[in-house]
Amino acid sequence: MRTIRVSAAVIGDAAGRIYATQRGYGPWKGWWEFPGGKIEAGETPEEAVQREIAEELETQIEIERLLRVVEYDYPEFHLSMHCYRCQLSGPAPRLKEHEAACWLAPNELGSVRWLPADLELIEQLSTPPNSASTL
């Protein structure tokens, strides 16, 4: 099974909300995800997520830390996804490839239909801040 390596930005704001985007193409069209994309040859995961955010959302991010690397088997491929906690350092995002986007509070994350590979991370992000979570 082929492996696809991607980087994703878990963008937070001052109110503690998280930025979610809705796919506008492909077999998972309409499902929600963290913005990001494929890591190109010779590129670090950090460089990839910054490039992808610039391309897809026409803004910049500041990476705070790596949250986790998600390993997930879709029927057609294995996904290896570096997930970074980030904040905006540029203008408000402008959608170039996604159908929609919204800011969700941690208790609202379950209100949209996330891609399967994102569900484990969503569960962690939904955990109250004073629990054992390190996110």
N, CA, C and O atoms as CSV, one atom per row, in Angstrom:
chain,resi,resn,atom,element,x,y,z
A,1,MET,N,N,0.848,-1.175,0.000
A,1,MET,CA,C,0.000,0.000,0.000
A,1,MET,C,C,0.898,1.245,0.000
A,1,MET,O,O,1.848,1.338,0.777
A,2,ARG,N,N,0.585,2.182,-0.869
A,2,ARG,CA,C,1.392,3.399,-0.937
A,2,ARG,C,C,1.106,4.303,0.257
A,2,ARG,O,O,0.006,4.290,0.809
A,3,THR,N,N,2.109,5.087,0.648
A,3,THR,CA,C,1.991,6.018,1.757
A,3,THR,C,C,1.980,7.438,1.220
A,3,THR,O,O,2.809,7.805,0.387
A,4,ILE,N,N,1.035,8.232,1.702
A,4,ILE,CA,C,0.978,9.653,1.375
A,4,ILE,C,C,1.327,10.421,2.639
A,4,ILE,O,O,0.697,10.242,3.682
A,5,ARG,N,N,2.344,11.285,2.535
A,5,ARG,CA,C,2.790,12.088,3.677
A,5,ARG,C,C,2.233,13.494,3.540
A,5,ARG,O,O,2.423,14.152,2.516
A,6,VAL,N,N,1.541,13.952,4.583
A,6,VAL,CA,C,0.951,15.281,4.573
A,6,VAL,C,C,1.245,15.997,5.882
A,6,VAL,O,O,1.646,15.382,6.870
A,7,SER,N,N,1.037,17.312,5.869
A,7,SER,CA,C,1.113,18.138,7.068
A,7,SER,C,C,-0.194,18.905,7.190
A,7,SER,O,O,-0.763,19.346,6.191
A,8,ALA,N,N,-0.664,19.061,8.422
A,8,ALA,CA,C,-1.919,19.763,8.662
A,8,ALA,C,C,-1.744,20.797,9.765
A,8,ALA,O,O,-0.974,20.600,10.706
A,9,ALA,N,N,-2.472,21.902,9.633
A,9,ALA,CA,C,-2.418,22.992,10.614
A,9,ALA,C,C,-3.676,22.962,11.476
A,9,ALA,O,O,-4.793,23.074,10.971
A,10,VAL,N,N,-3.479,22.810,12.771
A,10,VAL,CA,C,-4.568,22.939,13.735
A,10,VAL,C,C,-4.451,24.380,14.228
A,10,VAL,O,O,-3.741,24.669,15.192
A,11,ILE,N,N,-5.163,25.275,13.545
A,11,ILE,CA,C,-5.038,26.708,13.796
A,11,ILE,C,C,-6.005,27.112,14.904
A,11,ILE,O,O,-7.212,26.887,14.812
A,12,GLY,N,N,-5.447,27.713,15.951
A,12,GLY,CA,C,-6.277,28.178,17.055
A,12,GLY,C,C,-6.334,29.695,17.084
A,12,GLY,O,O,-5.474,30.373,16.522
A,13,ASP,N,N,-7.366,30.225,17.752
A,13,ASP,CA,C,-7.459,31.677,17.924
A,13,ASP,C,C,-7.458,32.025,19.413
A,13,ASP,O,O,-7.408,31.136,20.264
A,14,ALA,N,N,-7.511,33.306,19.717
A,14,ALA,CA,C,-7.431,33.781,21.101
A,14,ALA,C,C,-8.606,33.290,21.944
A,14,ALA,O,O,-8.490,33.196,23.166
A,15,ALA,N,N,-9.723,32.981,21.313
A,15,ALA,CA,C,-10.908,32.505,22.029
A,15,ALA,C,C,-10.875,30.993,22.265
A,15,ALA,O,O,-11.796,30.437,22.862
A,16,GLY,N,N,-9.803,30.322,21.791
A,16,GLY,CA,C,-9.696,28.876,21.970
A,16,GLY,C,C,-10.390,28.066,20.897
A,16,GLY,O,O,-10.501,26.846,21.015
A,17,ARG,N,N,-10.864,28.733,19.840
A,17,ARG,CA,C,-11.530,28.015,18.748
A,17,ARG,C,C,-10.500,27.470,17.771
A,17,ARG,O,O,-9.346,27.899,17.747
A,18,ILE,N,N,-10.952,26.505,16.960
A,18,ILE,CA,C,-10.085,25.839,15.978
A,18,ILE,C,C,-10.684,26.028,14.589
A,18,ILE,O,O,-11.897,25.934,14.398
A,19,TYR,N,N,-9.804,26.297,13.623
A,19,TYR,CA,C,-10.225,26.546,12.246
A,19,TYR,C,C,-10.386,25.225,11.500
A,19,TYR,O,O,-9.457,24.420,11.431
A,20,ALA,N,N,-11.565,25.018,10.950
A,20,ALA,CA,C,-11.874,23.799,10.192
A,20,ALA,C,C,-12.241,24.170,8.765
A,20,ALA,O,O,-12.863,25.205,8.524
A,21,THR,N,N,-11.853,23.316,7.815
A,21,THR,CA,C,-12.171,23.561,6.410
A,21,THR,C,C,-12.918,22.364,5.829
A,21,THR,O,O,-12.699,21.219,6.225
A,22,GLN,N,N,-13.804,22.658,4.883
A,22,GLN,CA,C,-14.605,21.619,4.237
A,22,GLN,C,C,-14.063,21.367,2.838
A,22,GLN,O,O,-13.930,22.289,2.034
A,23,ARG,N,N,-13.752,20.097,2.558
A,23,ARG,CA,C,-13.175,19.734,1.260
A,23,ARG,C,C,-14.119,20.099,0.121
A,23,ARG,O,O,-15.332,19.907,0.206
A,24,GLY,N,N,-13.528,20.629,-0.945
A,24,GLY,CA,C,-14.319,21.044,-2.099
A,24,GLY,C,C,-14.113,20.177,-3.321
A,24,GLY,O,O,-14.548,20.540,-4.414
A,25,TYR,N,N,-13.450,19.025,-3.159
A,25,TYR,CA,C,-13.125,18.197,-4.325
A,25,TYR,C,C,-12.914,16.746,-3.897
A,25,TYR,O,O,-12.771,16.447,-2.711
A,26,GLY,N,N,-12.898,15.860,-4.877
A,26,GLY,CA,C,-12.531,14.454,-4.663
A,26,GLY,C,C,-13.590,13.615,-3.985
A,26,GLY,O,O,-14.697,14.083,-3.719
A,27,PRO,N,N,-13.241,12.366,-3.706
A,27,PRO,CA,C,-14.211,11.430,-3.135
A,27,PRO,C,C,-14.661,11.814,-1.723
A,27,PRO,O,O,-15.713,11.359,-1.275
A,28,TRP,N,N,-13.905,12.621,-1.028
A,28,TRP,CA,C,-14.265,13.059,0.324
A,28,TRP,C,C,-14.835,14.479,0.316
A,28,TRP,O,O,-14.848,15.151,1.348
A,29,LYS,N,N,-15.302,14.932,-0.841
A,29,LYS,CA,C,-15.900,16.272,-0.965
A,29,LYS,C,C,-17.006,16.438,0.076
A,29,LYS,O,O,-17.845,15.554,0.253
A,30,GLY,N,N,-16.995,17.580,0.758
A,30,GLY,CA,C,-18.017,17.866,1.761
A,30,GLY,C,C,-17.625,17.486,3.181
A,30,GLY,O,O,-18.253,17.937,4.139
A,31,TRP,N,N,-16.594,16.661,3.326
A,31,TRP,CA,C,-16.118,16.279,4.662
A,31,TRP,C,C,-15.197,17.383,5.178
A,31,TRP,O,O,-14.650,18.156,4.391
A,32,TRP,N,N,-15.027,17.456,6.489
A,32,TRP,CA,C,-14.221,18.502,7.126
A,32,TRP,C,C,-12.840,17.974,7.477
A,32,TRP,O,O,-12.649,16.783,7.726
A,33,GLU,N,N,-11.871,18.905,7.491
A,33,GLU,CA,C,-10.476,18.553,7.746
A,33,GLU,C,C,-9.730,19.766,8.274
A,33,GLU,O,O,-10.236,20.888,8.254
A,34,PHE,N,N,-8.521,19.517,8.744
A,34,PHE,CA,C,-7.614,20.607,9.067
A,34,PHE,C,C,-6.910,20.986,7.775
A,34,PHE,O,O,-6.531,20.097,7.012
A,35,PRO,N,N,-6.720,22.276,7.500
A,35,PRO,CA,C,-6.052,22.655,6.254
A,35,PRO,C,C,-4.603,22.189,6.228
A,35,PRO,O,O,-3.943,22.093,7.263
A,36,GLY,N,N,-4.130,21.906,5.039
A,36,GLY,CA,C,-2.763,21.440,4.852
A,36,GLY,C,C,-2.658,20.696,3.530
A,36,GLY,O,O,-3.481,20.880,2.633
A,37,GLY,N,N,-1.638,19.856,3.420
A,37,GLY,CA,C,-1.491,19.115,2.182
A,37,GLY,C,C,-0.229,18.285,2.134
A,37,GLY,O,O,0.460,18.108,3.138
A,38,LYS,N,N,0.061,17.779,0.949
A,38,LYS,CA,C,1.168,16.843,0.755
A,38,LYS,C,C,2.532,17.487,0.983
A,38,LYS,O,O,2.759,18.654,0.663
A,39,ILE,N,N,3.422,16.689,1.543
A,39,ILE,CA,C,4.808,17.092,1.737
A,39,ILE,C,C,5.552,16.770,0.444
A,39,ILE,O,O,5.567,15.619,0.009
A,40,GLU,N,N,6.162,17.767,-0.165
A,40,GLU,CA,C,6.879,17.571,-1.417
A,40,GLU,C,C,8.297,17.075,-1.160
A,40,GLU,O,O,8.825,17.232,-0.059
A,41,ALA,N,N,8.904,16.484,-2.165
A,41,ALA,CA,C,10.280,15.982,-2.061
A,41,ALA,C,C,11.217,17.097,-1.623
A,41,ALA,O,O,11.166,18.203,-2.161
A,42,GLY,N,N,12.069,16.810,-0.651
A,42,GLY,CA,C,13.040,17.766,-0.162
A,42,GLY,C,C,12.481,18.789,0.815
A,42,GLY,O,O,13.198,19.697,1.235
A,43,GLU,N,N,11.219,18.655,1.179
A,43,GLU,CA,C,10.552,19.617,2.047
A,43,GLU,C,C,10.354,19.008,3.433
A,43,GLU,O,O,10.042,17.822,3.545
A,44,THR,N,N,10.528,19.795,4.477
A,44,THR,CA,C,10.216,19.309,5.828
A,44,THR,C,C,8.708,19.402,6.042
A,44,THR,O,O,8.033,20.158,5.342
A,45,PRO,N,N,8.173,18.648,6.994
A,45,PRO,CA,C,6.740,18.770,7.285
A,45,PRO,C,C,6.348,20.202,7.674
A,45,PRO,O,O,5.260,20.657,7.319
A,46,GLU,N,N,7.209,20.908,8.389
A,46,GLU,CA,C,6.927,22.296,8.785
A,46,GLU,C,C,6.864,23.205,7.562
A,46,GLU,O,O,5.967,24.042,7.454
A,47,GLU,N,N,7.812,23.043,6.642
A,47,GLU,CA,C,7.803,23.842,5.414
A,47,GLU,C,C,6.548,23.550,4.600
A,47,GLU,O,O,5.949,24.458,4.024
A,48,ALA,N,N,6.154,22.282,4.555
A,48,ALA,CA,C,4.981,21.892,3.778
A,48,ALA,C,C,3.710,22.544,4.306
A,48,ALA,O,O,2.910,23.060,3.525
A,49,VAL,N,N,3.513,22.526,5.622
A,49,VAL,CA,C,2.277,23.094,6.163
A,49,VAL,C,C,2.239,24.604,5.951
A,49,VAL,O,O,1.174,25.155,5.673
A,50,GLN,N,N,3.369,25.278,6.075
A,50,GLN,CA,C,3.385,26.720,5.831
A,50,GLN,C,C,3.107,27.034,4.359
A,50,GLN,O,O,2.370,27.970,4.053
A,51,ARG,N,N,3.697,26.250,3.447
A,51,ARG,CA,C,3.454,26.450,2.010
A,51,ARG,C,C,1.996,26.189,1.665
A,51,ARG,O,O,1.368,26.974,0.955
A,52,GLU,N,N,1.461,25.080,2.170
A,52,GLU,CA,C,0.073,24.720,1.863
A,52,GLU,C,C,-0.916,25.775,2.371
A,52,GLU,O,O,-1.882,26.096,1.679
A,53,ILE,N,N,-0.686,26.310,3.559
A,53,ILE,CA,C,-1.577,27.345,4.087
A,53,ILE,C,C,-1.497,28.607,3.225
A,53,ILE,O,O,-2.513,29.254,2.969
A,54,ALA,N,N,-0.304,28.948,2.786
A,54,ALA,CA,C,-0.148,30.106,1.892
A,54,ALA,C,C,-0.892,29.878,0.572
A,54,ALA,O,O,-1.547,30.789,0.065
A,55,GLU,N,N,-0.793,28.658,0.013
A,55,GLU,CA,C,-1.444,28.350,-1.261
A,55,GLU,C,C,-2.960,28.239,-1.126
A,55,GLU,O,O,-3.696,28.804,-1.935
A,56,GLU,N,N,-3.434,27.516,-0.113
A,56,GLU,CA,C,-4.867,27.216,0.012
A,56,GLU,C,C,-5.675,28.335,0.664
A,56,GLU,O,O,-6.852,28.518,0.353
A,57,LEU,N,N,-5.040,29.087,1.573
A,57,LEU,CA,C,-5.776,30.081,2.354
A,57,LEU,C,C,-5.240,31.507,2.209
A,57,LEU,O,O,-5.776,32.439,2.809
A,58,GLU,N,N,-4.184,31.674,1.415
A,58,GLU,CA,C,-3.577,32.984,1.182
A,58,GLU,C,C,-3.291,33.742,2.479
A,58,GLU,O,O,-3.595,34.928,2.609
A,59,THR,N,N,-2.693,33.017,3.439
A,59,THR,CA,C,-2.284,33.628,4.695
A,59,THR,C,C,-1.043,32.913,5.210
A,59,THR,O,O,-0.546,31.984,4.574
A,60,GLN,N,N,-0.551,33.344,6.348
A,60,GLN,CA,C,0.622,32.732,6.950
A,60,GLN,C,C,0.264,32.254,8.356
A,60,GLN,O,O,-0.661,32.755,8.995
A,61,ILE,N,N,1.036,31.263,8.810
A,61,ILE,CA,C,0.849,30.729,10.151
A,61,ILE,C,C,2.170,30.727,10.898
A,61,ILE,O,O,3.244,30.725,10.296
A,62,GLU,N,N,2.073,30.727,12.200
A,62,GLU,CA,C,3.213,30.512,13.066
A,62,GLU,C,C,3.003,29.153,13.716
A,62,GLU,O,O,1.982,28.915,14.361
A,63,ILE,N,N,3.970,28.269,13.544
A,63,ILE,CA,C,3.872,26.926,14.130
A,63,ILE,C,C,4.297,27.002,15.591
A,63,ILE,O,O,5.373,27.505,15.911
A,64,GLU,N,N,3.445,26.500,16.465
A,64,GLU,CA,C,3.768,26.468,17.893
A,64,GLU,C,C,4.461,25.167,18.274
A,64,GLU,O,O,5.496,25.176,18.939
A,65,ARG,N,N,3.874,24.033,17.841
A,65,ARG,CA,C,4.469,22.738,18.187
A,65,ARG,C,C,3.790,21.623,17.381
A,65,ARG,O,O,2.692,21.786,16.851
A,66,LEU,N,N,4.484,20.497,17.314
A,66,LEU,CA,C,3.923,19.285,16.719
A,66,LEU,C,C,2.979,18.665,17.744
A,66,LEU,O,O,3.382,18.394,18.875
A,67,LEU,N,N,1.739,18.443,17.357
A,67,LEU,CA,C,0.772,17.801,18.248
A,67,LEU,C,C,0.924,16.288,18.219
A,67,LEU,O,O,0.976,15.632,19.259
A,68,ARG,N,N,0.994,15.757,17.020
A,68,ARG,CA,C,1.145,14.314,16.841
A,68,ARG,C,C,1.291,13.994,15.366
A,68,ARG,O,O,1.025,14.828,14.501
A,69,VAL,N,N,1.721,12.767,15.096
A,69,VAL,CA,C,1.741,12.246,13.734
A,69,VAL,C,C,0.669,11.159,13.693
A,69,VAL,O,O,0.762,10.152,14.396
A,70,VAL,N,N,-0.334,11.373,12.871
A,70,VAL,CA,C,-1.435,10.432,12.725
A,70,VAL,C,C,-1.081,9.446,11.618
A,70,VAL,O,O,-0.681,9.844,10.524
A,71,GLU,N,N,-1.231,8.169,11.908
A,71,GLU,CA,C,-1.052,7.113,10.904
A,71,GLU,C,C,-2.419,6.480,10.696
A,71,GLU,O,O,-3.019,5.974,11.644
A,72,TYR,N,N,-2.922,6.503,9.446
A,72,TYR,CA,C,-4.273,6.009,9.191
A,72,TYR,C,C,-4.314,5.292,7.842
A,72,TYR,O,O,-3.760,5.774,6.854
A,73,ASP,N,N,-4.971,4.147,7.814
A,73,ASP,CA,C,-5.126,3.382,6.574
A,73,ASP,C,C,-6.483,3.651,5.944
A,73,ASP,O,O,-7.516,3.225,6.461
A,74,TYR,N,N,-6.471,4.362,4.823
A,74,TYR,CA,C,-7.660,4.489,3.980
A,74,TYR,C,C,-7.654,3.277,3.056
A,74,TYR,O,O,-6.624,2.612,2.939
A,75,PRO,N,N,-8.767,2.966,2.397
A,75,PRO,CA,C,-8.775,1.779,1.517
A,75,PRO,C,C,-7.718,1.823,0.410
A,75,PRO,O,O,-7.165,0.787,0.042
A,76,GLU,N,N,-7.435,3.015,-0.122
A,76,GLU,CA,C,-6.532,3.137,-1.267
A,76,GLU,C,C,-5.078,3.450,-0.901
A,76,GLU,O,O,-4.186,3.266,-1.729
A,77,PHE,N,N,-4.822,3.926,0.338
A,77,PHE,CA,C,-3.471,4.357,0.701
A,77,PHE,C,C,-3.335,4.462,2.213
A,77,PHE,O,O,-4.322,4.465,2.950
A,78,HIS,N,N,-2.080,4.549,2.654
A,78,HIS,CA,C,-1.779,4.808,4.062
A,78,HIS,C,C,-1.442,6.295,4.183
A,78,HIS,O,O,-0.642,6.817,3.407
A,79,LEU,N,N,-2.050,6.972,5.154
A,79,LEU,CA,C,-1.799,8.390,5.387
A,79,LEU,C,C,-0.908,8.562,6.604
A,79,LEU,O,O,-1.174,7.999,7.666
A,80,SER,N,N,0.149,9.342,6.442
A,80,SER,CA,C,1.016,9.751,7.548
A,80,SER,C,C,0.899,11.274,7.624
A,80,SER,O,O,1.393,11.985,6.749
A,81,MET,N,N,0.236,11.773,8.684
A,81,MET,CA,C,-0.104,13.185,8.764
A,81,MET,C,C,0.519,13.855,9.992
A,81,MET,O,O,0.176,13.528,11.128
A,82,HIS,N,N,1.437,14.793,9.752
A,82,HIS,CA,C,2.033,15.602,10.805
A,82,HIS,C,C,1.050,16.725,11.132
A,82,HIS,O,O,0.712,17.527,10.261
A,83,CYS,N,N,0.594,16.786,12.375
A,83,CYS,CA,C,-0.393,17.779,12.795
A,83,CYS,C,C,0.266,18.799,13.719
A,83,CYS,O,O,0.792,18.446,14.775
A,84,TYR,N,N,0.231,20.053,13.314
A,84,TYR,CA,C,0.886,21.126,14.056
A,84,TYR,C,C,-0.122,22.093,14.655
A,84,TYR,O,O,-1.067,22.517,13.989
A,85,ARG,N,N,0.090,22.435,15.914
A,85,ARG,CA,C,-0.691,23.493,16.553
A,85,ARG,C,C,-0.110,24.798,16.032
A,85,ARG,O,O,1.100,25.012,16.102
A,86,CYS,N,N,-0.969,25.673,15.507
A,86,CYS,CA,C,-0.534,26.906,14.864
A,86,CYS,C,C,-1.448,28.061,15.234
A,86,CYS,O,O,-2.522,27.870,15.806
A,87,GLN,N,N,-1.003,29.255,14.898
A,87,GLN,CA,C,-1.867,30.420,14.956
A,87,GLN,C,C,-1.597,31.264,13.720
A,87,GLN,O,O,-0.519,31.200,13.129
A,88,LEU,N,N,-2.588,32.052,13.343
A,88,LEU,CA,C,-2.424,32.910,12.180
A,88,LEU,C,C,-1.408,34.004,12.469
A,88,LEU,O,O,-1.384,34.576,13.559
A,89,SER,N,N,-0.577,34.284,11.484
A,89,SER,CA,C,0.352,35.408,11.590
A,89,SER,C,C,0.192,36.325,10.383
A,89,SER,O,O,0.968,37.264,10.204
A,90,GLY,N,N,-0.808,36.054,9.561
A,90,GLY,CA,C,-1.096,36.847,8.376
A,90,GLY,C,C,-2.553,37.271,8.370
A,90,GLY,O,O,-3.229,37.202,9.397
A,91,PRO,N,N,-3.040,37.710,7.217
A,91,PRO,CA,C,-4.426,38.160,7.122
A,91,PRO,C,C,-5.421,37.017,7.338
A,91,PRO,O,O,-5.037,35.849,7.391
A,92,ALA,N,N,-6.690,37.366,7.462
A,92,ALA,CA,C,-7.740,36.358,7.608
A,92,ALA,C,C,-7.681,35.389,6.428
A,92,ALA,O,O,-7.446,35.809,5.294
A,93,PRO,N,N,-7.890,34.103,6.684
A,93,PRO,CA,C,-7.841,33.121,5.593
A,93,PRO,C,C,-8.853,33.423,4.487
A,93,PRO,O,O,-9.956,33.909,4.737
A,94,ARG,N,N,-8.438,33.117,3.263
A,94,ARG,CA,C,-9.297,33.264,2.088
A,94,ARG,C,C,-9.337,31.914,1.378
A,94,ARG,O,O,-8.299,31.407,0.954
A,95,LEU,N,N,-10.498,31.343,1.247
A,95,LEU,CA,C,-10.628,29.993,0.683
A,95,LEU,C,C,-10.299,29.972,-0.808
A,95,LEU,O,O,-10.844,30.748,-1.592
A,96,LYS,N,N,-9.388,29.056,-1.183
A,96,LYS,CA,C,-9.019,28.860,-2.584
A,96,LYS,C,C,-9.450,27.491,-3.090
A,96,LYS,O,O,-9.776,27.345,-4.268
A,97,GLU,N,N,-9.456,26.473,-2.208
A,97,GLU,CA,C,-9.759,25.102,-2.614
A,97,GLU,C,C,-10.907,24.479,-1.828
A,97,GLU,O,O,-11.452,23.453,-2.235
A,98,HIS,N,N,-11.275,25.082,-0.721
A,98,HIS,CA,C,-12.292,24.502,0.154
A,98,HIS,C,C,-13.666,25.099,-0.124
A,98,HIS,O,O,-13.779,26.227,-0.603
A,99,GLU,N,N,-14.721,24.322,0.186
A,99,GLU,CA,C,-16.092,24.794,0.017
A,99,GLU,C,C,-16.478,25.793,1.085
A,99,GLU,O,O,-17.168,26.776,0.814
A,100,ALA,N,N,-16.025,25.536,2.310
A,100,ALA,CA,C,-16.415,26.366,3.451
A,100,ALA,C,C,-15.355,26.244,4.529
A,100,ALA,O,O,-14.473,25.388,4.463
A,101,ALA,N,N,-15.458,27.118,5.526
A,101,ALA,CA,C,-14.569,27.079,6.679
A,101,ALA,C,C,-15.310,27.696,7.853
A,101,ALA,O,O,-16.236,28.487,7.671
A,102,CYS,N,N,-14.897,27.329,9.053
A,102,CYS,CA,C,-15.493,27.932,10.239
A,102,CYS,C,C,-14.561,27.746,11.429
A,102,CYS,O,O,-13.680,26.885,11.430
A,103,TRP,N,N,-14.783,28.579,12.438
A,103,TRP,CA,C,-14.075,28.469,13.712
A,103,TRP,C,C,-14.987,27.706,14.657
A,103,TRP,O,O,-16.151,28.069,14.829
A,104,LEU,N,N,-14.467,26.652,15.269
A,104,LEU,CA,C,-15.254,25.814,16.173
A,104,LEU,C,C,-14.627,25.791,17.560
A,104,LEU,O,O,-13.419,25.603,17.702
A,105,ALA,N,N,-15.452,25.981,18.575
A,105,ALA,CA,C,-14.999,25.816,19.951
A,105,ALA,C,C,-14.752,24.327,20.182
A,105,ALA,O,O,-15.324,23.500,19.472
A,106,PRO,N,N,-13.917,23.965,21.154
A,106,PRO,CA,C,-13.656,22.541,21.401
A,106,PRO,C,C,-14.929,21.701,21.564
A,106,PRO,O,O,-14.973,20.561,21.101
A,107,ASN,N,N,-15.958,22.244,22.213
A,107,ASN,CA,C,-17.193,21.478,22.396
A,107,ASN,C,C,-18.063,21.444,21.143
A,107,ASN,O,O,-19.096,20.776,21.135
A,108,GLU,N,N,-17.666,22.151,20.083
A,108,GLU,CA,C,-18.402,22.152,18.812
A,108,GLU,C,C,-17.734,21.295,17.745
A,108,GLU,O,O,-18.285,21.130,16.656
A,109,LEU,N,N,-16.556,20.748,18.038
A,109,LEU,CA,C,-15.805,20.002,17.022
A,109,LEU,C,C,-16.594,18.815,16.476
A,109,LEU,O,O,-16.418,18.448,15.314
A,110,GLY,N,N,-17.440,18.223,17.269
A,110,GLY,CA,C,-18.229,17.081,16.812
A,110,GLY,C,C,-19.434,17.457,15.965
A,110,GLY,O,O,-20.194,16.581,15.554
A,111,SER,N,N,-19.622,18.745,15.698
A,111,SER,CA,C,-20.798,19.191,14.946
A,111,SER,C,C,-20.632,19.085,13.434
A,111,SER,O,O,-21.593,19.305,12.697
A,112,VAL,N,N,-19.443,18.755,12.960
A,112,VAL,CA,C,-19.210,18.582,11.525
A,112,VAL,C,C,-18.697,17.164,11.268
A,112,VAL,O,O,-18.230,16.488,12.184
A,113,ARG,N,N,-18.788,16.726,10.020
A,113,ARG,CA,C,-18.356,15.379,9.639
A,113,ARG,C,C,-16.888,15.413,9.213
A,113,ARG,O,O,-16.562,15.801,8.091
A,114,TRP,N,N,-16.001,14.995,10.143
A,114,TRP,CA,C,-14.555,15.010,9.920
A,114,TRP,C,C,-14.107,13.806,9.105
A,114,TRP,O,O,-14.725,12.743,9.148
A,115,LEU,N,N,-13.021,13.991,8.361
A,115,LEU,CA,C,-12.381,12.865,7.684
A,115,LEU,C,C,-11.956,11.836,8.729
A,115,LEU,O,O,-11.572,12.210,9.838
A,116,PRO,N,N,-12.016,10.562,8.398
A,116,PRO,CA,C,-11.686,9.519,9.380
A,116,PRO,C,C,-10.318,9.683,10.043
A,116,PRO,O,O,-10.185,9.424,11.239
A,117,ALA,N,N,-9.307,10.104,9.298
A,117,ALA,CA,C,-7.964,10.236,9.870
A,117,ALA,C,C,-7.898,11.324,10.939
A,117,ALA,O,O,-6.991,11.308,11.770
A,118,ASP,N,N,-8.835,12.262,10.936
A,118,ASP,CA,C,-8.829,13.372,11.892
A,118,ASP,C,C,-9.548,13.050,13.199
A,118,ASP,O,O,-9.400,13.791,14.170
A,119,LEU,N,N,-10.315,11.978,13.251
A,119,LEU,CA,C,-11.190,11.730,14.397
A,119,LEU,C,C,-10.469,11.541,15.725
A,119,LEU,O,O,-10.948,12.015,16.755
A,120,GLU,N,N,-9.336,10.861,15.722
A,120,GLU,CA,C,-8.593,10.656,16.963
A,120,GLU,C,C,-8.080,11.995,17.506
A,120,GLU,O,O,-8.120,12.233,18.713
A,121,LEU,N,N,-7.607,12.851,16.626
A,121,LEU,CA,C,-7.137,14.170,17.026
A,121,LEU,C,C,-8.312,15.028,17.514
A,121,LEU,O,O,-8.171,15.776,18.481
A,122,ILE,N,N,-9.460,14.923,16.854
A,122,ILE,CA,C,-10.657,15.669,17.278
A,122,ILE,C,C,-11.028,15.286,18.708
A,122,ILE,O,O,-11.377,16.147,19.516
A,123,GLU,N,N,-10.951,14.012,19.015
A,123,GLU,CA,C,-11.269,13.547,20.365
A,123,GLU,C,C,-10.336,14.205,21.389
A,123,GLU,O,O,-10.785,14.637,22.451
A,124,GLN,N,N,-9.060,14.280,21.077
A,124,GLN,CA,C,-8.104,14.912,21.991
A,124,GLN,C,C,-8.347,16.411,22.112
A,124,GLN,O,O,-8.264,16.965,23.208
A,125,LEU,N,N,-8.645,17.068,21.000
A,125,LEU,CA,C,-8.880,18.513,21.024
A,125,LEU,C,C,-10.167,18.866,21.769
A,125,LEU,O,O,-10.309,19.982,22.268
A,126,SER,N,N,-11.098,17.927,21.845
A,126,SER,CA,C,-12.368,18.151,22.536
A,126,SER,C,C,-12.258,17.964,24.046
A,126,SER,O,O,-13.187,18.295,24.783
A,127,THR,N,N,-11.121,17.433,24.510
A,127,THR,CA,C,-10.918,17.185,25.931
A,127,THR,C,C,-10.789,18.510,26.669
A,127,THR,O,O,-10.080,19.399,26.196
A,128,PRO,N,N,-11.452,18.673,27.819
A,128,PRO,CA,C,-11.341,19.928,28.573
A,128,PRO,C,C,-9.884,20.258,28.895
A,128,PRO,O,O,-9.091,19.357,29.166
A,129,PRO,N,N,-9.523,21.560,28.867
A,129,PRO,CA,C,-8.126,21.966,29.054
A,129,PRO,C,C,-7.509,21.573,30.388
A,129,PRO,O,O,-6.290,21.414,30.456
A,130,ASN,N,N,-8.290,21.409,31.452
A,130,ASN,CA,C,-7.711,21.058,32.745
A,130,ASN,C,C,-7.624,19.550,32.974
A,130,ASN,O,O,-7.432,19.088,34.098
A,131,SER,N,N,-7.770,18.787,31.878
A,131,SER,CA,C,-7.616,17.347,31.984
A,131,SER,C,C,-6.153,16.979,31.699
A,131,SER,O,O,-5.287,17.853,31.678
A,132,ALA,N,N,-5.886,15.721,31.486
A,132,ALA,CA,C,-4.518,15.256,31.241
A,132,ALA,C,C,-4.030,15.540,29.818
A,132,ALA,O,O,-2.897,15.195,29.483
A,133,SER,N,N,-4.846,16.148,28.990
A,133,SER,CA,C,-4.466,16.419,27.603
A,133,SER,C,C,-3.286,17.377,27.524
A,133,SER,O,O,-3.171,18.310,28.319
A,134,THR,N,N,-2.408,17.131,26.549
A,134,THR,CA,C,-1.262,18.022,26.336
A,134,THR,C,C,-1.465,18.910,25.127
A,134,THR,O,O,-0.538,19.602,24.706
A,135,LEU,N,N,-2.651,18.903,24.565
A,135,LEU,CA,C,-2.915,19.709,23.384
A,135,LEU,C,C,-3.274,21.105,23.803
A,135,LEU,O,O,-3.537,21.957,22.954
